[in-house]
């Protein structure tokens, strides 16, 4: 069986939704940019690409992956859009690896894209009437203790279940911001970011190249002073500070077979070792990002101690805190350059962004094993294990 190798990994800078630099940049443009750049950096010819697989969330309707393929000049490439909410980017990469390891394809561009700023407003007709309800169709049957409020099902319920305090979550969020700012100042993300050219109102063009959400001025006191997002719930500890932002971005990797890489003289950056997804009670959606880790480690044939770096998405700070506590993961190895609480969480793009950051960091370190893991709406989780030799 062939190995699935990553030969390029890119992302856009992450924008703040609705008021940030990418607020008027459609998802299709972000997707076309990262697909084109992943192709250009890979050394793979356009004619050799078999498919484009991109995650999308909060959309519905068109096929973003096919749109990106055409915009990148890949008319012969079909394009497949997948939706596993936050974990969609990891699923796209896993699907690409599966097809390559099965011998069905030799080169696939996989990733995800999110424009929360320009997500369409949808609705559906109520049965037995001509009235329409505005919103998204549900991912799971809503009950009294589980609905679409992720501050509850991801943030608060996990903190309550595991016994995580407000102080622990705020401390994690503060460190996340400090790490993200340090990485930006050191130019750590420069190799993975493809700048976005953004037209301005005066006709000029701005080159957007730096993540704009990390809060340089935040502090323990400022975080402690933020109000809980549900003041009607006594002791509610989830705030805007220890939760992820709402964001815009795109990310993509080129995945090829080991044999194709050798034939074409390509230099692999990483090997995709294993991938997994899981489902849990939607009431405890955040714990899916924890529960999926033992599954993917088992598939990879490794243990927690074998992992050099982790990206555990900070949809809420309670998730990585819970993972470290329950699985015995060393916090010093987790989200070393920031995550959702600092860099932001561009939903469908986050998984590929995490893998991209891990690929480049392991390359700088001369090799190692890394895991990207995250929870996803509706009680889902996804994870990918990579190795850089």
C-alpha positions in Angstrom: 0.0 0.0 0.0 1.3 3.4 -0.9 2.1 6.1 1.6 0.3 9.5 1.5 2.8 12.4 1.5 2.2 16.1 1.9 4.4 18.1 -0.5 3.0 21.6 0.1 1.0 23.2 2.9 -0.3 26.8 2.8 -2.9 29.0 4.4 -4.1 32.6 4.2 -3.7 34.9 7.2 -6.7 34.7 9.4 -9.1 37.6 9.3 -11.6 38.8 11.9 -15.1 38.2 10.6 -17.5 41.1 9.7 -15.1 43.9 10.5 -11.7 42.6 9.5 -9.6 42.7 6.4 -11.3 39.8 4.6 -14.9 40.8 5.4 -15.6 41.4 1.7 -13.6 38.5 0.3 -15.8 35.6 -0.7 -15.0 32.0 0.3 -14.5 31.1 -3.4 -11.6 33.6 -3.7 -9.9 32.4 -0.6 -10.3 28.8 -1.8 -8.9 29.6 -5.3 -5.9 31.3 -3.7 -4.9 28.5 -1.5 -5.6 25.8 -4.1 -3.5 27.7 -6.6 -0.7 28.2 -4.1 -0.6 24.7 -2.9 -0.3 23.6 -6.5 2.4 26.1 -7.3 4.6 25.2 -4.3 4.2 21.5 -4.7 6.0 21.0 -8.0 3.1 18.9 -9.2 1.9 19.7 -12.8 -1.7 20.8 -13.2 -2.4 17.9 -15.4 -1.4 15.4 -12.7 -4.0 16.6 -10.1 -6.8 14.1 -9.7 -9.1 16.0 -7.3 -9.7 18.9 -5.0 -11.4 18.2 -1.7 -12.3 21.2 0.4 -14.3 21.5 3.6 -17.0 24.0 3.9 -19.4 25.0 6.7 -22.4 27.2 7.1 -22.9 27.3 3.3 -24.9 24.8 1.3 -25.7 25.2 -2.4 -22.6 25.3 -4.7 -19.6 23.1 -4.7 -16.7 25.3 -3.4 -14.1 22.7 -4.3 -15.1 22.6 -7.9 -15.3 26.4 -8.1 -11.7 26.6 -6.7 -10.5 24.0 -9.2 -11.8 25.9 -12.1 -10.5 29.2 -10.8 -7.1 27.6 -10.4 -7.1 26.5 -14.0 -7.8 22.8 -13.2 -10.8 22.3 -15.6 -10.2 18.5 -15.7 -10.4 18.2 -11.9 -13.9 17.6 -10.5 -13.9 18.9 -6.9 -15.6 17.6 -3.8 -16.9 19.7 -0.9 -17.2 18.0 2.5 -18.9 19.1 5.7 -17.9 17.9 9.2 -18.3 21.4 10.6 -15.1 22.4 12.5 -13.4 19.1 11.7 -14.1 19.3 8.0 -10.5 20.3 7.0 -9.1 17.3 8.8 -11.7 15.1 7.1 -10.8 16.4 3.7 -7.1 15.6 4.3 -8.0 12.1 5.6 -10.2 11.5 2.6 -7.4 12.5 0.2 -4.9 10.2 2.0 -7.4 7.3 1.9 -7.9 7.6 -1.9 -4.1 7.8 -2.4 -3.3 4.9 -0.1 -6.0 2.9 -1.9 -4.2 3.5 -5.2 -7.2 5.3 -6.7 -5.5 8.7 -7.1 -1.9 10.1 -7.1 -2.3 13.8 -6.4 -5.1 15.6 -4.5 -5.3 19.1 -3.1 -7.2 19.0 0.2 -8.1 21.6 2.8 -10.9 24.0 3.8 -12.2 27.5 3.5 -14.4 29.8 5.6 -15.8 33.2 5.0 -18.0 33.7 8.1 -18.3 37.4 6.9 -20.0 36.4 3.7 -21.8 33.2 4.7 -25.3 33.1 3.1 -28.5 33.5 5.1 -30.6 30.4 4.6 -34.1 29.3 5.6 -36.6 26.5 5.1 -40.4 26.3 4.8 -42.2 25.1 7.9 -44.3 22.0 7.2 -48.0 22.8 6.6 -47.5 26.5 6.1 -45.9 29.0 3.7 -43.8 30.5 6.4 -40.0 30.3 6.3 -37.7 29.9 9.3 -34.3 31.7 8.9 -31.3 29.6 10.0 -29.4 26.4 9.3 -30.9 22.9 9.3 -29.9 21.1 12.5 -27.0 18.6 12.7 -28.6 16.7 15.6 -32.1 16.4 17.2 -32.3 19.3 19.7 -33.2 18.4 23.3 -33.6 20.4 26.4 -29.9 20.0 27.3 -28.4 20.1 23.8 -29.0 22.7 21.1 -26.9 24.8 18.7 -25.5 27.1 21.5 -21.8 26.0 21.4 -21.0 28.1 24.4 -22.9 25.5 26.3 -22.3 22.2 24.5 -18.6 22.9 23.8 -17.4 25.3 26.4 -19.5 25.3 29.6 -20.6 21.7 29.7 -17.1 20.4 29.2 -15.7 22.7 31.9 -18.5 21.4 34.2 -17.9 17.8 33.3 -14.2 17.9 33.8 -14.1 20.4 36.6 -12.2 23.2 34.8 -12.2 26.6 36.5 -12.6 30.0 35.0 -9.0 30.8 36.1 -7.6 27.8 34.2 -9.4 28.7 31.0 -8.3 32.3 31.2 -4.7 31.3 31.9 -4.8 29.1 28.8 -6.3 31.8 26.6 -3.7 34.4 27.9 -0.8 32.0 27.0 -2.4 31.3 23.6 -2.4 35.0 22.8 1.2 35.4 24.1 2.4 32.5 22.0 0.6 33.7 18.8 2.0 37.3 19.2 5.5 35.9 19.7 5.2 33.6 16.6 4.0 36.6 14.5 6.8 38.8 15.7 9.4 36.0 15.0 8.1 35.5 11.5 7.2 31.9 12.3 4.2 31.8 10.0 5.8 33.5 7.1 6.6 30.2 5.2 3.1 28.9 5.5 1.1 32.1 4.7 0.1 33.2 1.2 -0.9 36.9 1.3 -4.3 38.0 0.1 -4.6 41.0 -2.1 -7.6 43.0 -0.9 -9.1 45.8 -2.9 -9.7 49.0 -0.8 -12.5 51.6 -1.1 -10.1 54.1 -2.6 -9.1 51.8 -5.4 -5.8 50.7 -3.8 -4.8 47.2 -3.1 -3.8 46.0 0.4 -1.6 43.0 0.8 -2.9 41.2 3.9 -0.2 38.9 5.3 -0.5 38.8 9.1 -3.1 37.2 11.3 -5.2 40.0 12.8 -7.0 38.6 15.8 -4.3 38.0 18.4 -4.7 40.4 21.3 -1.3 42.0 22.1 -2.7 44.0 25.0 -4.6 41.3 26.8 -3.7 40.4 30.3 -4.9 38.2 33.2 -6.7 41.2 34.7 -8.5 42.0 31.4 -9.6 38.5 30.9 -10.8 38.2 34.5 -12.8 41.3 34.0 -14.9 39.9 31.1 -18.5 39.0 31.7 -19.8 35.4 31.2 -21.7 35.0 28.0 -24.7 33.6 29.8 -25.1 35.9 32.9 -28.4 34.1 33.7 -26.5 31.0 34.5 -24.8 31.2 37.9 -21.0 31.0 37.7 -21.0 30.8 33.9 -17.3 30.9 33.1 -17.2 31.1 29.3 -16.3 34.5 28.0 -15.3 36.2 24.8 -11.7 35.9 26.1 -11.5 32.2 26.6 -13.5 31.3 23.5 -12.4 31.4 19.9 -13.2 34.2 17.5 -15.4 34.2 14.4 -13.1 34.3 11.4 -12.3 34.1 7.7 -9.4 32.1 6.1 -8.5 29.3 3.7 -5.9 26.5 3.9 -4.8 23.7 1.6 -2.2 20.9 1.3 -1.1 18.9 -1.7 -1.2 15.2 -0.9 0.5 12.7 -3.3 1.5 9.1 -3.3 5.1 8.2 -2.2 5.7 6.6 -5.6 4.5 9.7 -7.5 6.7 11.9 -5.4 9.7 9.8 -6.2 8.9 9.6 -9.9 8.4 13.4 -10.2 11.4 14.3 -8.0 9.2 16.0 -5.4 10.4 16.6 -1.8 7.8 15.3 0.7 7.3 17.6 3.8 5.3 15.0 5.8 3.7 11.6 5.8 0.0 11.3 6.8 0.1 8.4 9.3 -3.5 8.1 10.4 -6.8 9.9 10.7 -10.0 9.3 12.6 -13.4 10.8 13.4 -15.8 10.1 16.3 -19.3 10.9 17.6 -20.3 11.7 21.2 -23.4 12.9 23.0 -24.0 16.4 21.4 -24.5 17.8 25.0 -20.7 17.2 25.4 -19.5 18.1 21.9 -16.3 19.6 23.3 -15.2 16.2 24.6 -15.3 14.8 21.1 -12.0 16.6 20.5 -10.6 14.6 23.4 -12.2 11.2 22.7 -11.0 11.1 19.1 -7.3 11.3 20.2 -7.0 7.7 21.6 -8.7 6.4 18.5 -6.3 8.1 16.1 -3.3 7.2 18.2 -4.3 3.5 18.2 -4.6 3.6 14.4 -1.2 5.2 14.1 0.3 2.6 16.5 1.7 5.2 18.9 1.1 6.6 22.4 0.7 10.1 23.8 4.4 10.0 24.8 5.4 9.4 21.1 3.9 12.8 20.0 6.2 15.8 19.8 3.6 18.5 19.0 -0.1 18.8 19.3 -2.7 21.2 17.8 -5.9 20.8 19.9 -8.3 23.4 18.6 -9.3 26.1 21.1 -12.9 26.4 20.0 -13.1 27.1 23.8 -10.1 26.9 26.1 -11.9 24.2 28.1 -11.2 21.7 25.3 -7.4 21.6 25.3 -7.4 21.9 29.1 -9.6 18.9 29.2 -7.5 16.9 26.8 -4.3 17.6 28.7 -5.9 16.6 32.0 -7.7 13.5 30.9 -5.1 12.1 28.5 -1.9 13.2 30.3 -0.7 15.5 27.5 2.1 17.9 28.3 0.7 21.4 27.9 4.1 22.7 26.8 3.7 20.7 23.5 0.2 21.9 22.8 -0.7 24.9 20.5 2.8 26.3 20.8 2.0 29.1 18.4 -1.5 29.8 19.5 -4.9 28.5 18.4 -8.6 29.5 18.4 -8.5 31.8 21.4 -5.7 33.8 19.7 -5.3 33.1 16.0 -9.0 32.5 15.6 -11.2 29.7 14.4 -12.2 29.9 10.7 -14.4 26.9 11.0 -13.9 24.8 7.9 -10.4 26.0 7.3 -9.1 25.4 10.9 -8.2 21.7 10.5 -6.0 22.3 7.4 -4.6 25.4 9.1 -3.5 23.2 12.1 -1.9 20.6 9.9 -0.1 23.3 7.9 1.3 24.9 11.0 2.4 21.5 12.3 4.1 20.5 9.0 6.2 23.7 9.0 7.1 23.6 12.6 8.2 20.0 12.5 10.3 20.8 9.4 12.0 23.6 11.3 12.7 21.1 14.1 14.2 18.5 11.8 11.4 16.0 12.1 8.9 14.5 14.6 5.4 13.3 15.0 2.4 15.6 15.5 -1.4 15.3 16.1 -4.1 17.8 15.1 -7.4 17.2 16.9 -10.6 19.1 17.3 -14.3 18.9 18.2 -17.0 19.7 15.7 -20.7 20.6 15.8 -23.3 18.0 16.7 -21.0 15.9 18.9 -18.3 15.1 16.4 -14.5 15.0 16.6 -11.7 14.6 14.1 -7.9 14.0 14.2 -4.9 13.5 11.9 -1.4 12.2 12.7 1.5 13.3 10.6 5.2 12.5 10.7 8.1 14.6 9.3 11.3 12.5 8.8 
